[in-house]
Amino acid sequence: MIIKKMNLRHLKMTMKNPFVTSFGSMQEKEFFLLEVFDEDGNSGWGESAAFQAPWYTEETVQTTLHMIRDFLIPLLLNKEINHPDEVSEIFTPIRKNNMAKATVEGAIWDLYAKRNKQSLAQALGGVAKKIEVGISIGIQTSTEKLLEVVHHYIEEGYKRIKVKIRPGYDIEMIQKLRDAFPHVPLMADANSAYTLDDIELLKKLDDYHLLMIEQPLASDDIVDHAKLQKQLNTPICLDESILSVEDVRKAIELGSTKVINIKIARVGGLTEAKKIHDYCMEKGIPVWCGGMLEAGIGRAHNIALTTLPNFALPGDTAGSSHYWEEDIISPEIVVVDGYIEVPKGYGIGFEPNMEVIERYMLDSIVFE
């Protein structure tokens, strides 16, 4: 296929509720949709994930625009591509900027699947017909409010509850959750809020039989997580520290982690995400799919990835209505009893809703 044209759309949407972590609070979400066209007029869609401020990684909405417009699109426009795996090779001269790369590569994967009359899940080698999903809950205004929110999502059938923790909002809150919900699969996400000075505090989490604690230490650390894991019975899951399959190899060899969170955007696209999945499966390390508060197109890519066989734990791919009054795809993503049915249509399996997209669009740029 030859990439003949690209349309980069800039959107801004408001989530139903603020999402609060140890970094801060966010309710407005700006992002890009990239639509790529081949020589026959077929198109594929990708969605960017970087936030407006560099509090998760160094990337932002504006750096994503700069990288896609000025570096990545020129590398692909009018280029013949036989398989999406080639995209990451073409992007090799560009260091890091994984979220920008994933936006473009995701659109190529969708286009490739459509051209081959496959679902994106099939193109990736996925096997699941439905995926098990959990829910990620931001920091609430009170523990009572958190208990109310958790109860609501348990009633809706979500298979795993993830709560955010930070110093001063951790052990007491987890204990109250466990007292109220003694058997629910529960995990805590620290978003790098702790240091090795907090080992004694973090060891107290072992009393609550958590599925895992996610990224307790620095966002770029692997070594100190190995020291911490030796002191904990609770499995450590790495998120921000993992940018590539090489990072995974080193983390496993050091004993830094027992679980890996795979986020397509964080690792630079579906090709690298699949490599990480395959390596972890070989090493007996379970993986799950993390979320970046995506709208429908990014969420659809997450669903396709999660159909691979080593996604043994529920991910963060909640339904559209959890975040948005209306989503940018049709039909919207629906969770039923904790599961999402994998779409059977070609590509991502959902149609972009152009009426909604245009309502939230700030700008667009066409490249050809």
C-alpha positions as CSV (number, residue, x, y, z in Angstrom):
1,M,0.0,0.0,0.0
2,I,1.1,3.5,-0.7
3,I,0.3,6.3,1.8
4,K,-1.1,9.0,-0.4
5,K,-2.8,11.4,2.0
6,M,-3.1,12.1,5.7
7,N,-5.7,14.2,7.6
8,L,-4.7,15.3,11.1
9,R,-7.6,16.5,13.2
10,H,-7.2,18.3,16.5
11,L,-10.1,17.7,19.0
12,K,-11.0,18.9,22.5
13,M,-13.5,17.0,24.6
14,T,-14.7,17.3,28.2
15,M,-14.8,14.1,30.4
16,K,-17.9,13.6,32.6
17,N,-15.8,13.9,35.7
18,P,-12.3,15.1,36.7
19,F,-9.7,12.3,36.8
20,V,-7.4,12.8,39.8
21,T,-4.0,11.1,40.3
22,S,-0.9,11.8,42.3
23,F,0.1,14.2,39.5
24,G,-3.0,16.4,39.6
25,S,-6.5,16.6,38.1
26,M,-7.7,16.6,34.5
27,Q,-11.1,16.9,32.9
28,E,-10.4,18.6,29.5
29,K,-8.8,16.2,27.0
30,E,-7.1,17.5,23.8
31,F,-5.9,14.9,21.3
32,F,-5.4,14.3,17.6
33,L,-7.1,11.9,15.2
34,L,-4.9,10.9,12.2
35,E,-6.7,9.5,9.2
36,V,-4.4,7.9,6.6
37,F,-5.4,7.1,3.0
38,D,-3.9,4.6,0.5
39,E,-3.8,4.8,-3.3
40,D,-7.3,3.3,-3.5
41,G,-8.9,5.7,-1.1
42,N,-9.1,3.3,1.8
43,S,-8.5,4.9,5.2
44,G,-7.3,4.0,8.6
45,W,-7.5,5.8,11.9
46,G,-5.2,6.5,14.9
47,E,-5.6,8.5,18.0
48,S,-3.0,10.4,20.1
49,A,-2.7,9.9,23.8
50,A,-0.4,12.6,25.2
51,F,-1.8,15.0,27.7
52,Q,-1.7,18.8,27.6
53,A,1.0,18.9,30.3
54,P,4.1,16.6,30.5
55,W,3.1,14.9,33.8
56,Y,2.9,11.3,32.6
57,T,5.8,11.3,30.1
58,E,7.7,14.2,28.6
59,E,5.3,14.3,25.6
60,T,2.4,16.8,25.3
61,V,-0.3,17.6,22.8
62,Q,1.9,20.3,21.3
63,T,5.0,18.1,21.0
64,T,2.8,15.4,19.4
65,L,1.7,17.9,16.8
66,H,5.3,19.0,16.1
67,M,6.6,15.4,15.7
68,I,3.7,14.1,13.6
69,R,3.6,17.2,11.3
70,D,7.3,17.9,10.9
71,F,9.0,14.6,11.2
72,L,6.8,11.5,11.1
73,I,4.3,12.3,8.2
74,P,7.2,13.3,5.9
75,L,8.8,9.9,6.5
76,L,5.6,8.1,5.3
77,L,3.9,10.2,2.8
78,N,4.0,8.6,-0.7
79,K,5.9,5.7,0.7
80,E,5.0,2.1,-0.1
81,I,4.5,-0.1,3.0
82,N,3.9,-3.8,2.9
83,H,3.2,-4.3,6.6
84,P,2.7,-2.0,9.6
85,D,5.8,-3.5,11.3
86,E,7.9,-1.6,8.8
87,V,6.7,1.7,10.3
88,S,8.7,1.4,13.5
89,E,11.8,0.7,11.4
90,I,11.1,3.8,9.3
91,F,10.8,5.8,12.5
92,T,14.1,4.5,14.0
93,P,16.0,7.8,13.2
94,I,13.5,9.7,15.5
95,R,14.4,9.2,19.1
96,K,11.7,8.4,21.6
97,N,8.5,10.5,21.1
98,N,6.6,7.2,21.4
99,M,3.1,8.6,21.7
100,A,3.5,10.6,18.5
101,K,4.8,7.5,16.7
102,A,1.9,5.3,18.1
103,T,-0.6,7.7,16.7
104,V,0.7,7.3,13.2
105,E,1.4,3.6,13.4
106,G,-2.0,2.9,14.8
107,A,-3.6,4.4,11.7
108,I,-1.4,2.3,9.5
109,W,-2.4,-0.9,11.3
110,D,-6.1,0.0,10.9
111,L,-5.6,0.7,7.2
112,Y,-3.7,-2.6,6.8
113,A,-6.3,-4.7,8.5
114,K,-9.1,-3.1,6.3
115,R,-7.2,-3.7,3.1
116,N,-6.7,-7.4,4.1
117,K,-10.4,-7.7,5.1
118,Q,-9.5,-8.5,8.7
119,S,-10.4,-7.1,12.0
120,L,-7.5,-5.4,13.7
121,A,-7.5,-8.2,16.3
122,Q,-7.1,-10.8,13.6
123,A,-4.3,-8.8,12.0
124,L,-2.4,-8.7,15.3
125,G,-2.9,-12.5,15.9
126,G,-5.6,-12.1,18.6
127,V,-7.7,-15.0,19.7
128,A,-10.3,-13.7,22.3
129,K,-13.9,-13.1,21.2
130,K,-14.5,-10.9,24.3
131,I,-12.2,-9.2,26.7
132,E,-12.4,-8.9,30.5
133,V,-12.2,-5.3,31.7
134,G,-11.5,-3.5,35.0
135,I,-12.0,0.0,36.0
136,S,-9.5,2.7,37.0
137,I,-10.8,5.1,39.6
138,G,-9.1,8.5,40.3
139,I,-8.6,10.0,43.7
140,Q,-11.9,10.9,45.2
141,T,-13.0,13.8,47.5
142,S,-13.5,11.4,50.4
143,T,-13.2,7.8,51.3
144,E,-16.9,7.6,51.6
145,K,-17.3,8.8,48.0
146,L,-14.7,6.3,46.9
147,L,-16.6,3.4,48.5
148,E,-19.7,4.6,46.7
149,V,-18.0,4.7,43.4
150,V,-16.4,1.3,43.8
151,H,-19.7,-0.2,44.8
152,H,-21.3,1.2,41.7
153,Y,-18.7,-0.4,39.4
154,I,-18.8,-3.7,41.2
155,E,-22.5,-3.7,40.6
156,E,-21.9,-3.0,36.9
157,G,-19.8,-6.2,36.8
158,Y,-16.2,-4.8,36.3
159,K,-13.7,-7.6,37.0
160,R,-11.0,-5.6,38.7
161,I,-10.9,-2.3,40.7
162,K,-7.8,0.0,40.4
163,V,-7.5,2.9,42.8
164,K,-4.9,5.7,42.8
165,I,-2.8,6.1,45.9
166,R,-0.3,8.7,47.1
167,P,1.5,9.5,50.4
168,G,-1.2,10.3,53.0
169,Y,-3.9,8.6,50.9
170,D,-2.9,5.0,50.9
171,I,-3.0,2.4,53.8
172,E,-6.1,3.7,55.6
173,M,-8.0,4.1,52.4
174,I,-7.0,0.6,51.2
175,Q,-8.0,-0.9,54.6
176,K,-11.5,0.7,54.3
177,L,-11.9,-0.7,50.8
178,R,-10.9,-4.1,51.9
179,D,-13.2,-4.0,54.9
180,A,-16.1,-3.1,52.6
181,F,-15.1,-5.4,49.7
182,P,-13.1,-8.2,51.1
183,H,-13.1,-10.4,47.9
184,V,-13.0,-7.9,45.1
185,P,-9.8,-8.1,42.9
186,L,-8.1,-4.8,43.9
187,M,-4.9,-3.1,42.9
188,A,-3.3,0.2,43.7
189,D,-1.6,2.6,41.3
190,A,1.0,4.9,42.8
191,N,2.1,6.8,39.6
192,S,5.7,7.0,41.0
193,A,4.6,8.8,44.2
194,Y,6.9,6.9,46.6
195,T,10.7,6.2,47.2
196,L,12.7,3.5,48.8
197,D,12.4,5.5,52.1
198,D,8.7,4.3,52.0
199,I,9.5,0.6,52.1
200,E,8.0,0.0,55.6
201,L,4.8,1.8,54.6
202,L,4.5,-0.1,51.3
203,K,5.1,-3.5,53.1
204,K,1.9,-2.8,54.9
205,L,0.0,-3.3,51.6
206,D,0.8,-7.0,51.8
207,D,-1.9,-7.3,54.5
208,Y,-4.6,-6.5,51.9
209,H,-4.0,-9.2,49.3
210,L,-3.8,-6.8,46.3
211,L,-3.4,-8.1,42.8
212,M,-0.5,-5.7,42.4
213,I,0.9,-2.3,43.1
214,E,1.6,-0.3,40.0
215,Q,4.7,1.9,39.5
216,P,5.4,2.8,43.1
217,L,8.8,4.3,42.4
218,A,10.3,6.7,39.9
219,S,9.0,6.8,36.4
220,D,12.4,5.9,34.8
221,D,13.5,3.4,37.5
222,I,14.1,-0.3,37.2
223,V,16.9,-0.9,39.7
224,D,15.1,0.4,42.9
225,H,11.9,-1.5,42.0
226,A,14.0,-4.7,42.1
227,K,15.1,-3.8,45.7
228,L,11.5,-3.0,46.6
229,Q,10.1,-6.2,45.1
230,K,12.4,-8.3,47.3
231,Q,10.8,-6.7,50.3
232,L,7.1,-7.1,49.2
233,N,4.9,-10.1,48.7
234,T,2.6,-7.9,46.6
235,P,3.6,-8.1,42.9
236,I,5.0,-4.9,41.5
237,C,3.6,-3.9,38.1
238,L,5.7,-1.6,35.9
239,D,4.1,1.1,33.8
240,E,6.0,4.3,33.1
241,S,9.4,2.5,33.4
242,I,8.6,0.3,30.3
243,L,9.1,2.0,26.9
244,S,10.3,-1.1,24.9
245,V,10.7,-4.8,24.9
246,E,14.4,-4.2,26.0
247,D,13.1,-2.4,29.1
248,V,11.0,-5.5,29.8
249,R,13.9,-7.8,29.4
250,K,16.1,-5.9,31.8
251,A,13.3,-5.5,34.4
252,I,12.5,-9.2,34.4
253,E,16.2,-10.2,34.6
254,L,16.7,-7.8,37.6
255,G,13.5,-9.0,39.3
256,S,11.9,-5.6,39.3
257,T,8.4,-6.7,38.3
258,K,6.0,-9.6,38.2
259,V,3.4,-7.9,36.0
260,I,3.6,-5.6,33.0
261,N,1.1,-2.9,32.0
262,I,1.2,-2.4,28.2
263,K,0.1,0.9,26.9
264,I,0.2,1.2,23.2
265,A,1.1,4.9,23.2
266,R,3.8,4.6,25.9
267,V,5.7,1.9,24.0
268,G,5.4,3.5,20.5
269,G,2.7,1.5,18.9
270,L,1.1,-1.9,18.3
271,T,4.2,-3.5,16.9
272,E,6.3,-2.9,20.0
273,A,3.3,-3.7,22.2
274,K,3.0,-7.1,20.5
275,K,6.7,-7.8,21.0
276,I,6.4,-7.0,24.7
277,H,3.4,-9.3,24.9
278,D,5.2,-12.2,23.2
279,Y,8.3,-11.8,25.4
280,C,6.3,-11.7,28.6
281,M,4.4,-14.8,27.5
282,E,7.7,-16.6,26.9
283,K,8.9,-15.6,30.4
284,G,5.6,-16.4,32.2
285,I,4.9,-12.7,33.1
286,P,1.2,-11.8,32.8
287,V,0.3,-8.5,31.0
288,W,-2.7,-6.2,30.9
289,C,-3.7,-3.2,28.8
290,G,-3.5,0.2,30.5
291,G,-5.5,3.2,29.5
292,M,-4.7,6.8,28.7
293,L,-8.3,8.2,29.0
294,E,-8.7,7.5,25.2
295,A,-11.7,8.4,23.2
296,G,-13.3,5.6,21.0
297,I,-10.6,5.1,18.3
298,G,-7.8,4.7,20.8
299,R,-10.0,2.5,23.0
300,A,-10.8,0.3,19.9
301,H,-7.0,-0.2,19.4
302,N,-6.8,-1.3,23.1
303,I,-9.6,-3.8,22.6
304,A,-7.8,-5.4,19.6
305,L,-4.5,-5.7,21.4
306,T,-6.1,-7.2,24.5
307,T,-7.3,-10.2,22.4
308,L,-3.7,-11.6,22.4
309,P,-3.5,-14.7,24.6
310,N,-1.2,-13.4,27.4
311,F,-3.5,-10.6,28.4
312,A,-4.4,-12.6,31.5
313,L,-5.6,-9.7,33.7
314,P,-8.4,-7.3,33.2
315,G,-7.3,-4.0,31.7
316,D,-8.4,-0.4,32.0
317,T,-10.6,-0.4,28.8
318,A,-13.8,0.8,30.3
319,G,-16.9,1.6,28.2
320,S,-17.4,4.9,26.4
321,S,-20.0,6.1,28.8
322,H,-17.6,5.9,31.8
323,Y,-15.7,8.9,30.4
324,W,-17.8,10.7,27.7
325,E,-21.4,12.0,27.3
326,E,-20.9,10.9,23.6
327,D,-18.0,9.2,22.0
328,I,-16.5,9.7,18.6
329,I,-17.3,6.2,17.2
330,S,-20.4,4.3,16.3
331,P,-21.5,2.1,18.0
332,E,-20.0,3.3,21.3
333,I,-18.1,0.8,23.4
334,V,-20.3,-1.0,25.9
335,V,-19.3,-3.2,28.9
336,V,-21.7,-6.0,29.8
337,D,-21.1,-7.9,33.0
338,G,-17.4,-6.9,32.9
339,Y,-16.8,-7.9,29.3
340,I,-16.5,-6.1,25.9
341,E,-17.4,-8.0,22.8
342,V,-14.6,-7.8,20.2
343,P,-16.0,-6.3,17.0
344,K,-16.0,-8.4,13.9
345,G,-15.8,-5.6,11.3
346,Y,-12.7,-4.8,9.4
347,G,-10.0,-2.7,11.0
348,I,-10.8,-1.3,14.4
349,G,-14.4,-2.5,13.9
350,F,-16.1,0.8,14.8
351,E,-17.0,3.6,12.5
352,P,-15.8,7.2,13.3
353,N,-18.8,9.3,13.9
354,M,-18.0,12.3,11.7
355,E,-20.8,14.5,13.1
356,V,-19.4,14.1,16.7
357,I,-15.8,14.5,15.5
358,E,-16.6,17.8,13.7
359,R,-18.5,19.1,16.8
360,Y,-15.4,18.7,18.9
361,M,-12.8,19.5,16.3
362,L,-10.6,22.6,16.8
363,D,-8.6,22.4,13.6
364,S,-7.4,20.0,10.8
365,I,-4.4,19.8,8.5
366,V,-4.3,17.7,5.3
367,F,-1.0,16.3,3.9
368,E,-0.7,15.0,0.4
